[in-house]
Amino acid sequence: MKREKVSDLLFIFWAGGAALLSYALVYALRKPFTAATFDGLDFMGMDYKTATSIIQIAGYVLSKFMGIKWISELRREDRVRFIIASVSVAELSLLAFALLPVPYNVCALFFNGLSLGCMWGVIFSFIEGRRLTGILASIMGISIAFSSGLAKSLGLFLMNDLGVGCFWMPAVIGGFAFVLIILLAFILNALPAPSEEDIRSCTKRVPMDARQRKAIFFRFAPLLLMLFVANLFITIIRDVKEDFLVNIVDTSQFSAWAISGIDGMVTLIILALFILVSMIRDHQRVLYTLLWMVIGGTFLLVGISYYYEQLNLSPLVWMFLQSLGVYIAFLSFQTLFFERFVACFNIKGNVGFFIVSIDFIGYLGTVGVLVFKEAFVAHLNWIEFYNTMVLTLGTACCFLFMGCILYFMHRSRAVRKEEIPSVTTALSLN
């Protein structure tokens, strides 16, 4: 037993550490440009910073759409080639962003987003379907919480302290990430396949064709529709907060590393919460717990936005609470929820299908909101726009997640009612 625990611990460090670093480096290829404000620039009459986010996310959305098929059908032997191709295109697009004339260089970011949209699903496929997936997913997921802040801190440091231009800065950071991701891809590929014990406890994970994806969606349509819409709102809140943080908050009044420090504290808190949740063996109980955590996270965001003027929080406290609320909600779906959902209902498929689907819908919503702001409420400053958006979308999320809890309660009662007659019949036969 002691030897098994040591083996599990070593595997967690190997698989979890490689997955965490891999996806953290994906952010180094994707998010550094958000550290720049690009003041005074525009693209075809649109604010240049808004255009960079819209165009990159548009590529990301298209990649997510294609990934619904690609990731759900991806074979193990093709994963490393997929990663190498993706990060190569991503870095080349950042070089094009630096070399092409302004403002048309913004178009290069479309290919950056297009190349990276499926990376979460590919990396996660190395670690899903195992006894330890809950812990591994938690470790991988927290990379999202600190990586965006780290990318912005690195970007601010290069621009403010080393004098690197705002157009070259993303390519410099991405160049280091490019080499390291490829090395980590081979480390992940060396992981052993899930054991028989893993398969018994978590359901065997297999590729899914179009017929299987359609059947699973209609089997859980009411729940998935609520989850997809709620995740759409959470993703919009998270993207606007992360991509436009330097527009919402005056970052010049504190160190460039303050952002990554705050996100680091949030990361540790969320990791502790997720590890505790992943220790719960009952899959349905975990689903309930995660939904209540998500409601708590979105309720925190709504409360801060509603009482924004009365609270008068310092920028650092505000950023800490925002990151905590956003990432408790966002990461619950990116890490634990669908892993346990697949295991709870014995679904013959893989988590990648669900993750790519909710991401596609979520990022499509982000593009729509940014276009709406630029076209109809460009006069609103970013903090006013953000608070109004959080109040509206966050409140809707709370109701949708409560609907999900009611769905699980109803389904549990229905299952129990089906089991009672079978027991009664068996007793009468005896």
Buried (B, 14 or more C-beta within 10 A) or exposed (E): EEEEEEEEEEBBEBBBBBBBBBBBBBBBBBBBBBBBBBEEBEBEEBBBBBBBBBBBBBBBBBBBBBBBBBBBBBEEEEBBEBBBEBBEBBBBBBBBBBEBEEBEBBBBBBBBBBBBBBBBBBBBBBBBBBBBBBBBBBBBBBBBBBBBBBBBBBBBBBBBEEEBEBBBBBBBBBBBBBEBBBEBBEBBBEBEEBEEEBBEBBBBBEBBEEEBBEEBBEEBEEBBEBBBBBBBBBBBBBBBBBBBBBBBBEBEEBEBBBBBBBBBBBBEBBBEBBEEBBEBEEBBEBBBBBBBBBBBBBBBBBBBBBEBEEEEBEBBEBBBBBBBBBBBBBBBBBBBBBBBBBBBBEBEBBBBBBBBBBBBBBBBBBBEBBBEBBEEEEEBEBBEBBBEBBBBBBBBBBEBBBBBBEBBEEBEEEEEEEEEEEEEEEEEEE
